[in-house]
């Protein structure tokens, strides 16, 4: 064990090792070209917007099925409408969360 401690102490005291660790990586900030950055942001925004619009439309159709099912006394139709409303809410939450995560990670690369 003492040989290992001696080796670690010798490495820690080596001035060349500290010089190598000082900054071997140059100062560089990655950025995307504007020709790529703007269209990708637009595609991501449109995808999220259309997905959320589809979820809202699905929820409206579900509420319509619930209304028709209750008024015509068809319980199965109303139950399917309620299930559609639930899945529309889950889908909208998933789309909103995924879109915001993708955009935040995408924006971390720089402007």
N, C-alpha and C positions, 0 to 999 in steps of 0.2 A: 504494500500500500504506500509505503514511503517513496518508492521509486515513481509511482504515479503522481504523487504530490510534488516531487522534485521536478518532474517533467512539466507539469502544469505551471509551476512557479517560474521555470525557465522560459516557457513560452510567453507568459504574461509580462515578463520583464524585457523581452526582446523588442528593441526600438523599431526594427524593420517591420515587425508584425503590426504595430500601431500605425505606421506610415501607410501600409497597404489598406488598413481598415478605414483610413481617414476619408476617402471619397473616390473609390474606383468607378462609380457610376456618374456620368456627367449629368448636369442639371438639364432635364428634358421634361417637357409637359406634352403629353399626347393630345392632339386635336384632330378632329375629322375635317376634311375639306368641306367648304360651304356647298359645293356641288353634290355632295353625298348627304350632309347633315340635314339640310332643309327638306328634301324629299322624303327622307326616312321619318323625320318627325311628323310630316304631314300624313304619311301612310299610317303611322301608329295612332295618330289622333283620329283619323277617319275610321279606322278599325274599331277603336274603343267607342266612338260615337255611334256607329252603326250597330254594334253589339248591344249597347245600352238601349238604343231605339227598338231593336228587336225584342229585348226583354220587356220593355214597357208595352209593346204591342201584344206580346204573349200574356202579360198580366191583364190587359184590357179584354182580350178574348176569353181568358179564364173567368173574369167577372161577368162577362156576357153569358158564359155557360152556366155559371151559378144562378144568375137571374132567370134564365130560361128553364133550367132544371127545377128550381123551386116553384116557379109559377105553373109549370105543367106537371108537377108532382113526379118527376123522374129523378129519383135520388142518385142514380148512377151518373147521370149527366152533371148534376150539381157537385158530386164528389170528384169527378174528373176536373171540373172547373176549379175547385179548391186546390186540387193537386197541381194544376197548371199555374195557379197564382203562387203557390209555394216555390215551385221550381223556377218561376220567373224571378222571384226575389233572390233566390240562391244564385241564379245565373247573373243577375245584375250586380250582386255583391262580388262575385268572382271576377266578372269583367272589370269592374271598377278597381278592385284591388290589384289585379294583374296589370292593368293598363298603367296605374300609378307606379307600381314597382318597376315595370319595364322602362317607363319614361324617366324615373329617378336614376336607375342604373345607367341608362343611356346618357343622361345629362352629366353623369360623373366623369365622363371621358373628356370633358372640356367643351368650351363653346367655340 
